[in-house]
Amino acid sequence: MKKYICSNCGYVYDPATGDPMGDIPPHTAFEDLPESWVCPMCYSPRSLFDELE
């Protein structure tokens, strides 16, 4: 699964670990995150994340 980076603060969403603070279980693809999910570090919306290459 692809990783995504927050263009605002640099936080990397890694599907292998999910987002424990946001109750997102491991192995949750970025595309499967709820629309209401925000960056756990700076609270930016999903739209500010870019695919990490």
C-alpha distance matrix in Angstrom:
0.0 3.8 6.7 9.9 13.4 16.6 19.2 21.9 21.4 18.5 16.6 12.9 10.7 8.2 6.4 7.8 11.1 11.2 14.6 17.5 20.1 18.9 18.7 15.0 14.0 11.2 8.1 8.8 6.5 8.4 10.1 11.4 13.0 16.8 18.6 20.7 18.0 19.0 18.2 19.5 21.3 23.1 22.6 21.4 20.0 16.5 18.2 18.7 15.0 13.9 10.7 10.9 11.7
3.8 0.0 3.8 6.6 10.2 13.5 15.7 18.7 18.5 15.5 14.1 10.5 8.9 7.5 7.3 9.4 12.0 11.9 14.6 17.9 19.9 18.8 19.3 15.8 15.6 13.1 10.7 10.5 7.6 7.7 9.7 12.0 13.0 16.7 17.8 19.8 17.1 17.4 16.3 18.1 19.4 20.8 20.6 19.0 17.8 14.4 15.7 15.7 11.9 10.4 7.1 7.2 8.4
6.7 3.8 0.0 3.8 6.9 10.3 12.9 15.5 14.9 11.9 10.3 6.7 5.6 5.0 6.6 8.9 10.5 10.3 12.4 15.8 17.4 16.6 17.8 14.5 14.9 12.6 11.2 10.9 8.6 7.6 10.6 12.8 12.6 16.2 17.2 18.5 15.4 15.0 13.3 14.9 15.9 17.4 17.6 16.2 15.7 12.6 14.2 13.5 9.7 8.7 6.2 5.4 8.0
9.9 6.6 3.8 0.0 3.8 6.8 9.3 12.1 12.0 9.4 8.3 5.6 5.2 7.0 8.9 11.8 12.5 11.4 12.4 16.1 17.0 15.9 17.7 14.8 16.0 14.5 13.6 12.3 9.9 7.4 10.2 12.7 11.9 14.9 15.2 16.4 13.4 12.5 10.7 13.1 13.8 14.6 14.7 12.9 12.4 9.5 10.8 9.8 6.0 5.4 4.4 4.9 8.6
13.4 10.2 6.9 3.8 0.0 3.8 6.2 8.7 8.4 5.8 5.6 4.3 6.2 8.9 11.7 14.2 14.1 13.2 13.3 16.8 16.9 16.3 18.7 16.4 18.1 16.8 16.5 15.2 13.3 10.5 13.3 15.7 14.1 16.7 16.5 17.0 14.0 12.0 9.5 11.9 11.5 12.1 13.0 11.1 11.7 9.8 10.7 8.4 5.2 5.4 6.4 5.9 9.6
16.6 13.5 10.3 6.8 3.8 0.0 3.8 5.4 5.8 4.9 5.2 6.4 8.0 11.4 14.0 16.8 16.0 14.5 13.6 16.9 16.2 15.4 18.4 16.7 19.0 18.5 18.6 16.8 15.2 12.0 14.4 16.5 14.3 16.1 15.3 15.2 12.5 9.8 7.2 10.0 9.3 8.9 9.8 7.6 8.9 8.1 8.9 5.9 4.4 6.5 9.1 9.4 13.0
19.2 15.7 12.9 9.3 6.2 3.8 0.0 3.8 6.0 5.8 8.1 9.5 11.6 14.8 17.4 20.2 19.7 18.3 17.4 20.7 19.7 19.0 22.1 20.4 22.8 22.2 22.1 20.3 18.3 14.9 16.9 19.4 17.4 18.9 17.5 17.6 15.3 12.4 10.2 13.2 11.8 10.4 11.7 8.9 10.3 10.1 9.4 5.7 5.7 6.8 10.0 10.4 13.4
21.9 18.7 15.5 12.1 8.7 5.4 3.8 0.0 3.8 6.2 8.2 10.9 13.0 16.5 19.2 21.8 20.7 19.1 17.5 20.4 18.8 18.3 21.7 20.7 23.4 23.2 23.8 21.8 20.4 16.9 19.0 21.1 18.5 19.4 17.9 17.2 15.1 11.7 9.3 11.8 9.7 7.6 9.4 7.2 9.9 10.9 10.7 7.0 8.2 10.3 13.5 13.8 16.9
21.4 18.5 14.9 12.0 8.4 5.8 6.0 3.8 0.0 3.8 5.7 9.1 11.7 15.0 18.1 20.2 18.7 17.6 15.9 18.4 16.8 17.0 20.5 19.6 22.1 21.7 22.7 21.2 20.3 17.2 19.9 21.6 18.9 20.1 19.3 18.3 15.6 12.1 8.8 10.2 7.4 6.6 9.5 8.7 11.7 12.6 13.4 9.9 9.9 11.8 14.3 13.7 16.9
18.5 15.5 11.9 9.4 5.8 4.9 5.8 6.2 3.8 0.0 3.8 6.3 9.5 12.4 15.7 17.6 16.5 16.0 15.0 17.8 17.0 17.3 20.3 18.9 20.9 19.9 20.5 19.5 18.3 15.6 18.5 20.4 18.2 20.2 19.8 19.3 16.2 13.2 9.8 11.2 9.0 9.4 11.9 10.8 13.1 12.9 13.8 10.4 9.1 10.0 11.8 10.5 13.5
16.6 14.1 10.3 8.3 5.6 5.2 8.1 8.2 5.7 3.8 0.0 3.8 6.5 9.5 12.8 14.6 13.1 12.4 11.2 13.9 13.4 13.8 16.7 15.3 17.2 16.4 17.4 16.4 15.7 13.3 16.6 17.9 15.5 17.6 17.8 17.1 13.7 11.0 7.4 8.2 6.8 8.5 10.5 10.2 12.2 11.7 13.6 10.9 9.0 10.7 11.9 10.8 14.2
12.9 10.5 6.7 5.6 4.3 6.4 9.5 10.9 9.1 6.3 3.8 0.0 3.8 6.1 9.6 11.4 10.6 10.3 10.3 13.4 13.9 14.0 16.2 14.1 15.4 14.0 14.4 13.8 12.8 10.8 14.4 15.8 14.0 16.8 17.4 17.5 13.9 12.1 9.1 10.1 9.9 11.8 13.0 12.4 13.4 11.8 13.8 11.7 8.7 9.5 9.5 8.1 11.5
10.7 8.9 5.6 5.2 6.2 8.0 11.6 13.0 11.7 9.5 6.5 3.8 0.0 3.8 6.4 8.9 8.2 7.1 7.6 11.1 12.1 11.6 13.3 10.7 12.0 10.8 11.1 10.0 9.4 7.6 11.3 12.3 10.6 13.6 14.7 15.0 11.4 10.6 8.4 9.4 10.7 12.7 12.8 12.4 12.5 10.3 13.0 12.0 8.8 10.0 9.6 9.3 12.7
8.2 7.5 5.0 7.0 8.9 11.4 14.8 16.5 15.0 12.4 9.5 6.1 3.8 0.0 3.8 5.4 5.7 6.0 8.2 11.2 13.3 13.1 13.9 10.9 11.0 8.6 8.5 8.8 8.4 8.2 11.9 12.6 11.8 15.2 17.0 17.6 14.1 13.9 11.9 12.4 13.8 16.2 16.4 16.2 16.0 13.5 16.2 15.4 12.0 12.3 10.8 9.8 12.5
6.4 7.3 6.6 8.9 11.7 14.0 17.4 19.2 18.1 15.7 12.8 9.6 6.4 3.8 0.0 3.8 5.4 4.8 8.2 11.1 13.7 12.8 12.7 9.2 8.6 6.1 4.9 5.2 5.4 6.7 10.0 9.9 9.8 13.5 15.9 16.9 13.7 14.5 13.5 14.0 16.2 18.5 17.9 17.7 16.8 14.0 16.8 16.9 13.6 14.0 12.1 12.1 14.4
7.8 9.4 8.9 11.8 14.2 16.8 20.2 21.8 20.2 17.6 14.6 11.4 8.9 5.4 3.8 0.0 3.8 5.9 9.4 11.2 14.4 14.4 13.8 10.7 8.9 5.2 4.9 7.4 8.5 10.5 13.6 13.2 13.2 16.7 19.4 20.1 16.8 17.6 16.2 16.0 18.0 20.7 20.6 20.8 20.2 17.6 20.5 20.3 16.9 17.1 15.0 14.1 16.0
11.1 12.0 10.5 12.5 14.1 16.0 19.7 20.7 18.7 16.5 13.1 10.6 8.2 5.7 5.4 3.8 0.0 3.8 6.5 7.7 10.9 11.5 11.0 8.7 7.2 4.5 6.6 8.3 10.2 11.4 14.8 14.0 13.0 16.1 18.8 18.8 15.3 15.8 14.3 13.3 15.3 18.4 18.4 19.2 19.1 17.1 20.3 19.9 16.9 17.8 16.4 15.5 17.9
11.2 11.9 10.3 11.4 13.2 14.5 18.3 19.1 17.6 16.0 12.4 10.3 7.1 6.0 4.8 5.9 3.8 0.0 3.8 6.3 9.1 8.6 8.2 5.3 5.2 4.2 6.3 5.9 8.2 8.8 12.1 10.9 9.4 12.3 15.1 15.1 11.7 12.6 11.7 11.1 13.8 16.5 15.8 16.5 16.0 14.1 17.5 17.6 14.8 16.3 15.4 15.4 18.3
14.6 14.6 12.4 12.4 13.3 13.6 17.4 17.5 15.9 15.0 11.2 10.3 7.6 8.2 8.2 9.4 6.5 3.8 0.0 3.8 5.5 5.3 6.1 4.7 6.5 7.3 9.9 8.9 10.9 10.5 13.7 12.4 9.9 11.9 14.3 13.4 9.8 10.3 9.3 7.8 10.8 13.6 12.9 14.3 14.3 13.2 16.9 16.7 14.6 16.8 16.7 16.8 20.0
17.5 17.9 15.8 16.1 16.8 16.9 20.7 20.4 18.4 17.8 13.9 13.4 11.1 11.2 11.1 11.2 7.7 6.3 3.8 0.0 3.8 5.4 5.0 5.7 6.6 8.1 11.6 11.2 14.0 14.1 17.0 15.2 12.8 14.2 16.9 15.5 12.3 12.8 12.0 9.5 12.4 15.5 14.8 17.0 17.2 16.6 20.4 20.1 18.2 20.5 20.5 20.3 23.4
20.1 19.9 17.4 17.0 16.9 16.2 19.7 18.8 16.8 17.0 13.4 13.9 12.1 13.3 13.7 14.4 10.9 9.1 5.5 3.8 0.0 3.8 5.6 7.6 9.8 11.7 14.8 13.8 16.1 15.4 18.2 16.7 13.5 14.2 16.3 14.1 11.1 11.0 10.3 7.1 10.0 12.9 12.2 14.9 15.6 15.8 19.5 19.1 17.8 20.7 21.3 21.3 24.7
18.9 18.8 16.6 15.9 16.3 15.4 19.0 18.3 17.0 17.3 13.8 14.0 11.6 13.1 12.8 14.4 11.5 8.6 5.3 5.4 3.8 0.0 3.8 5.4 8.8 11.3 13.8 11.9 14.1 13.1 15.4 13.6 10.3 10.5 12.7 10.6 7.8 8.6 9.0 7.0 10.7 12.8 11.0 13.3 13.2 13.3 17.0 17.2 16.2 19.2 19.9 20.6 24.1
18.7 19.3 17.8 17.7 18.7 18.4 22.1 21.7 20.5 20.3 16.7 16.2 13.3 13.9 12.7 13.8 11.0 8.2 6.1 5.0 5.6 3.8 0.0 3.8 6.2 9.5 12.3 10.8 13.7 13.8 15.8 13.3 10.6 10.9 13.9 12.4 10.0 11.8 12.5 10.7 14.3 16.6 14.8 16.9 16.3 15.8 19.6 20.2 18.8 21.5 21.6 22.3 25.6
15.0 15.8 14.5 14.8 16.4 16.7 20.4 20.7 19.6 18.9 15.3 14.1 10.7 10.9 9.2 10.7 8.7 5.3 4.7 5.7 7.6 5.4 3.8 0.0 3.8 6.7 8.9 7.0 9.9 10.3 12.4 10.0 7.8 9.2 12.5 11.9 9.2 11.3 11.8 10.9 14.5 16.7 15.0 16.3 15.2 13.9 17.6 18.4 16.5 18.8 18.5 19.3 22.5
14.0 15.6 14.9 16.0 18.1 19.0 22.8 23.4 22.1 20.9 17.2 15.4 12.0 11.0 8.6 8.9 7.2 5.2 6.5 6.6 9.8 8.8 6.2 3.8 0.0 3.8 6.5 6.2 9.9 11.5 13.7 11.1 10.1 12.1 15.6 15.5 12.8 14.9 15.0 14.0 17.3 19.9 18.5 19.7 18.7 16.9 20.5 21.3 18.9 20.6 19.7 20.1 22.9
11.2 13.1 12.6 14.5 16.8 18.5 22.2 23.2 21.7 19.9 16.4 14.0 10.8 8.6 6.1 5.2 4.5 4.2 7.3 8.1 11.7 11.3 9.5 6.7 3.8 0.0 3.8 5.6 8.8 10.9 13.5 11.7 11.3 14.2 17.5 17.8 14.8 16.4 15.8 15.0 17.8 20.6 19.8 20.6 19.8 17.6 20.9 21.3 18.4 19.6 18.1 18.0 20.3
8.1 10.7 11.2 13.6 16.5 18.6 22.1 23.8 22.7 20.5 17.4 14.4 11.1 8.5 4.9 4.9 6.6 6.3 9.9 11.6 14.8 13.8 12.3 8.9 6.5 3.8 0.0 3.8 6.2 9.3 11.4 10.0 10.8 14.1 17.2 18.3 15.6 17.4 17.0 17.1 19.8 22.2 21.2 21.4 20.1 17.3 20.3 21.0 17.9 18.4 16.4 16.6 18.6
8.8 10.5 10.9 12.3 15.2 16.8 20.3 21.8 21.2 19.5 16.4 13.8 10.0 8.8 5.2 7.4 8.3 5.9 8.9 11.2 13.8 11.9 10.8 7.0 6.2 5.6 3.8 0.0 3.8 6.5 8.3 6.3 7.0 10.3 13.4 14.7 12.2 14.4 14.7 15.2 18.3 20.2 18.7 18.7 17.0 14.2 17.2 18.4 15.5 16.5 15.1 16.0 18.5
6.5 7.6 8.6 9.9 13.3 15.2 18.3 20.4 20.3 18.3 15.7 12.8 9.4 8.4 5.4 8.5 10.2 8.2 10.9 14.0 16.1 14.1 13.7 9.9 9.9 8.8 6.2 3.8 0.0 3.8 5.3 5.2 6.8 10.5 12.8 14.8 12.5 14.3 14.6 16.0 18.6 20.1 18.7 17.9 15.9 12.5 15.0 16.3 13.3 13.7 11.9 13.4 15.6
8.4 7.7 7.6 7.4 10.5 12.0 14.9 16.9 17.2 15.6 13.3 10.8 7.6 8.2 6.7 10.5 11.4 8.8 10.5 14.1 15.4 13.1 13.8 10.3 11.5 10.9 9.3 6.5 3.8 0.0 3.8 5.4 5.4 9.0 10.4 12.4 10.0 11.3 11.6 13.7 16.1 17.1 15.6 14.4 12.3 8.8 11.2 12.5 9.6 10.5 9.5 11.5 14.3
10.1 9.7 10.6 10.2 13.3 14.4 16.9 19.0 19.9 18.5 16.6 14.4 11.3 11.9 10.0 13.6 14.8 12.1 13.7 17.0 18.2 15.4 15.8 12.4 13.7 13.5 11.4 8.3 5.3 3.8 0.0 3.8 5.6 8.4 9.3 12.3 11.0 13.0 14.1 16.5 19.1 19.5 17.5 16.0 13.1 9.6 11.2 13.5 11.2 11.8 11.0 13.8 16.2
11.4 12.0 12.8 12.7 15.7 16.5 19.4 21.1 21.6 20.4 17.9 15.8 12.3 12.6 9.9 13.2 14.0 10.9 12.4 15.2 16.7 13.6 13.3 10.0 11.1 11.7 10.0 6.3 5.2 5.4 3.8 0.0 3.8 6.4 8.7 11.3 10.2 13.0 14.6 16.3 19.4 20.2 17.9 17.0 14.2 11.2 13.6 15.9 13.9 15.1 14.3 16.7 19.2
13.0 13.0 12.6 11.9 14.1 14.3 17.4 18.5 18.9 18.2 15.5 14.0 10.6 11.8 9.8 13.2 13.0 9.4 9.9 12.8 13.5 10.3 10.6 7.8 10.1 11.3 10.8 7.0 6.8 5.4 5.6 3.8 0.0 3.8 6.4 8.2 6.5 9.4 11.2 12.8 16.0 16.8 14.3 13.8 11.2 8.7 11.8 13.8 12.2 14.3 14.3 16.5 19.5
16.8 16.7 16.2 14.9 16.7 16.1 18.9 19.4 20.1 20.2 17.6 16.8 13.6 15.2 13.5 16.7 16.1 12.3 11.9 14.2 14.2 10.5 10.9 9.2 12.1 14.2 14.1 10.3 10.5 9.0 8.4 6.4 3.8 0.0 3.8 5.3 5.4 9.0 11.9 13.4 16.8 17.0 13.9 13.7 10.8 9.2 12.1 14.6 13.9 16.5 17.1 19.6 22.8
18.6 17.8 17.2 15.2 16.5 15.3 17.5 17.9 19.3 19.8 17.8 17.4 14.7 17.0 15.9 19.4 18.8 15.1 14.3 16.9 16.3 12.7 13.9 12.5 15.6 17.5 17.2 13.4 12.8 10.4 9.3 8.7 6.4 3.8 0.0 3.8 5.5 8.4 11.7 14.0 16.9 16.2 12.9 12.0 8.5 7.5 9.6 12.5 12.7 15.5 16.8 19.6 22.9
20.7 19.8 18.5 16.4 17.0 15.2 17.6 17.2 18.3 19.3 17.1 17.5 15.0 17.6 16.9 20.1 18.8 15.1 13.4 15.5 14.1 10.6 12.4 11.9 15.5 17.8 18.3 14.7 14.8 12.4 12.3 11.3 8.2 5.3 3.8 0.0 3.8 6.4 10.1 11.8 14.8 14.1 10.4 10.5 7.7 8.3 10.9 13.0 13.7 17.0 18.7 21.1 24.6
18.0 17.1 15.4 13.4 14.0 12.5 15.3 15.1 15.6 16.2 13.7 13.9 11.4 14.1 13.7 16.8 15.3 11.7 9.8 12.3 11.1 7.8 10.0 9.2 12.8 14.8 15.6 12.2 12.5 10.0 11.0 10.2 6.5 5.4 5.5 3.8 0.0 3.8 7.0 8.6 11.8 11.8 8.6 8.9 6.9 6.7 10.3 11.6 11.5 14.8 16.3 18.2 21.8
19.0 17.4 15.0 12.5 12.0 9.8 12.4 11.7 12.1 13.2 11.0 12.1 10.6 13.9 14.5 17.6 15.8 12.6 10.3 12.8 11.0 8.6 11.8 11.3 14.9 16.4 17.4 14.4 14.3 11.3 13.0 13.0 9.4 9.0 8.4 6.4 3.8 0.0 3.8 6.1 8.6 8.0 5.0 5.4 4.7 5.9 9.2 9.4 9.7 13.4 15.5 17.1 20.8
18.2 16.3 13.3 10.7 9.5 7.2 10.2 9.3 8.8 9.8 7.4 9.1 8.4 11.9 13.5 16.2 14.3 11.7 9.3 12.0 10.3 9.0 12.5 11.8 15.0 15.8 17.0 14.7 14.6 11.6 14.1 14.6 11.2 11.9 11.7 10.1 7.0 3.8 0.0 3.8 5.4 5.7 4.5 5.1 6.4 7.2 10.2 9.0 8.7 12.2 14.2 15.0 18.8
19.5 18.1 14.9 13.1 11.9 10.0 13.2 11.8 10.2 11.2 8.2 10.1 9.4 12.4 14.0 16.0 13.3 11.1 7.8 9.5 7.1 7.0 10.7 10.9 14.0 15.0 17.1 15.2 16.0 13.7 16.5 16.3 12.8 13.4 14.0 11.8 8.6 6.1 3.8 0.0 3.8 6.0 5.7 8.2 9.9 10.8 14.0 12.8 12.2 15.4 17.0 17.3 21.0
21.3 19.4 15.9 13.8 11.5 9.3 11.8 9.7 7.4 9.0 6.8 9.9 10.7 13.8 16.2 18.0 15.3 13.8 10.8 12.4 10.0 10.7 14.3 14.5 17.3 17.8 19.8 18.3 18.6 16.1 19.1 19.4 16.0 16.8 16.9 14.8 11.8 8.6 5.4 3.8 0.0 3.8 6.0 8.2 11.1 12.5 15.0 12.8 12.6 15.5 17.5 17.2 20.8
23.1 20.8 17.4 14.6 12.1 8.9 10.4 7.6 6.6 9.4 8.5 11.8 12.7 16.2 18.5 20.7 18.4 16.5 13.6 15.5 12.9 12.8 16.6 16.7 19.9 20.6 22.2 20.2 20.1 17.1 19.5 20.2 16.8 17.0 16.2 14.1 11.8 8.0 5.7 6.0 3.8 0.0 3.8 5.6 9.1 11.4 13.2 10.9 11.8 15.0 17.7 18.0 21.6
22.6 20.6 17.6 14.7 13.0 9.8 11.7 9.4 9.5 11.9 10.5 13.0 12.8 16.4 17.9 20.6 18.4 15.8 12.9 14.8 12.2 11.0 14.8 15.0 18.5 19.8 21.2 18.7 18.7 15.6 17.5 17.9 14.3 13.9 12.9 10.4 8.6 5.0 4.5 5.7 6.0 3.8 0.0 3.8 6.5 9.2 11.4 10.2 11.4 15.1 17.7 18.7 22.4
21.4 19.0 16.2 12.9 11.1 7.6 8.9 7.2 8.7 10.8 10.2 12.4 12.4 16.2 17.7 20.8 19.2 16.5 14.3 17.0 14.9 13.3 16.9 16.3 19.7 20.6 21.4 18.7 17.9 14.4 16.0 17.0 13.8 13.7 12.0 10.5 8.9 5.4 5.1 8.2 8.2 5.6 3.8 0.0 3.8 6.7 8.0 6.5 8.4 12.1 15.1 16.6 20.2
20.0 17.8 15.7 12.4 11.7 8.9 10.3 9.9 11.7 13.1 12.2 13.4 12.5 16.0 16.8 20.2 19.1 16.0 14.3 17.2 15.6 13.2 16.3 15.2 18.7 19.8 20.1 17.0 15.9 12.3 13.1 14.2 11.2 10.8 8.5 7.7 6.9 4.7 6.4 9.9 11.1 9.1 6.5 3.8 0.0 3.8 5.4 5.9 7.7 11.4 14.2 16.4 20.0
16.5 14.4 12.6 9.5 9.8 8.1 10.1 10.9 12.6 12.9 11.7 11.8 10.3 13.5 14.0 17.6 17.1 14.1 13.2 16.6 15.8 13.3 15.8 13.9 16.9 17.6 17.3 14.2 12.5 8.8 9.6 11.2 8.7 9.2 7.5 8.3 6.7 5.9 7.2 10.8 12.5 11.4 9.2 6.7 3.8 0.0 3.8 5.4 5.5 8.8 11.1 13.7 17.1
18.2 15.7 14.2 10.8 10.7 8.9 9.4 10.7 13.4 13.8 13.6 13.8 13.0 16.2 16.8 20.5 20.3 17.5 16.9 20.4 19.5 17.0 19.6 17.6 20.5 20.9 20.3 17.2 15.0 11.2 11.2 13.6 11.8 12.1 9.6 10.9 10.3 9.2 10.2 14.0 15.0 13.2 11.4 8.0 5.4 3.8 0.0 3.8 5.5 8.0 10.9 13.9 17.0
18.7 15.7 13.5 9.8 8.4 5.9 5.7 7.0 9.9 10.4 10.9 11.7 12.0 15.4 16.9 20.3 19.9 17.6 16.7 20.1 19.1 17.2 20.2 18.4 21.3 21.3 21.0 18.4 16.3 12.5 13.5 15.9 13.8 14.6 12.5 13.0 11.6 9.4 9.0 12.8 12.8 10.9 10.2 6.5 5.9 5.4 3.8 0.0 3.8 6.6 10.2 12.4 15.6
15.0 11.9 9.7 6.0 5.2 4.4 5.7 8.2 9.9 9.1 9.0 8.7 8.8 12.0 13.6 16.9 16.9 14.8 14.6 18.2 17.8 16.2 18.8 16.5 18.9 18.4 17.9 15.5 13.3 9.6 11.2 13.9 12.2 13.9 12.7 13.7 11.5 9.7 8.7 12.2 12.6 11.8 11.4 8.4 7.7 5.5 5.5 3.8 0.0 3.8 6.8 8.9 12.3
13.9 10.4 8.7 5.4 5.4 6.5 6.8 10.3 11.8 10.0 10.7 9.5 10.0 12.3 14.0 17.1 17.8 16.3 16.8 20.5 20.7 19.2 21.5 18.8 20.6 19.6 18.4 16.5 13.7 10.5 11.8 15.1 14.3 16.5 15.5 17.0 14.8 13.4 12.2 15.4 15.5 15.0 15.1 12.1 11.4 8.8 8.0 6.6 3.8 0.0 3.8 6.2 9.1
10.7 7.1 6.2 4.4 6.4 9.1 10.0 13.5 14.3 11.8 11.9 9.5 9.6 10.8 12.1 15.0 16.4 15.4 16.7 20.5 21.3 19.9 21.6 18.5 19.7 18.1 16.4 15.1 11.9 9.5 11.0 14.3 14.3 17.1 16.8 18.7 16.3 15.5 14.2 17.0 17.5 17.7 17.7 15.1 14.2 11.1 10.9 10.2 6.8 3.8 0.0 3.8 6.3
10.9 7.2 5.4 4.9 5.9 9.4 10.4 13.8 13.7 10.5 10.8 8.1 9.3 9.8 12.1 14.1 15.5 15.4 16.8 20.3 21.3 20.6 22.3 19.3 20.1 18.0 16.6 16.0 13.4 11.5 13.8 16.7 16.5 19.6 19.6 21.1 18.2 17.1 15.0 17.3 17.2 18.0 18.7 16.6 16.4 13.7 13.9 12.4 8.9 6.2 3.8 0.0 3.8
11.7 8.4 8.0 8.6 9.6 13.0 13.4 16.9 16.9 13.5 14.2 11.5 12.7 12.5 14.4 16.0 17.9 18.3 20.0 23.4 24.7 24.1 25.6 22.5 22.9 20.3 18.6 18.5 15.6 14.3 16.2 19.2 19.5 22.8 22.9 24.6 21.8 20.8 18.8 21.0 20.8 21.6 22.4 20.2 20.0 17.1 17.0 15.6 12.3 9.1 6.3 3.8 0.0
